[in-house]
Amino acid sequence: MYIDKKLLMEAKKIVFVKRNRSIAHLQRKLGIGYNRAAVIMEMIARGHRQHVHLFLQKRKRVRSA
């Protein structure tokens, strides 16, 4: 799953500044689905640079012939 830096920074702002740590609130504010919001919350909760780096990489797209 690809999470861009802008989305991650916006999520951090919502979580830390507004102090609302629910996945549902993150979904509503960012207009994203549950799975993506859950991954972002997990990344924020862990606070690991390595974990964030894995999700910031773009996936390779395989084209079908």
Secondary structure, DSSP 8 states (H G I E B T S, - for coil): ----HHHHHHHHHHHHHS----HHHHHHHHT--HHHHHHHHHHHHH--HHHHHHHHS--------
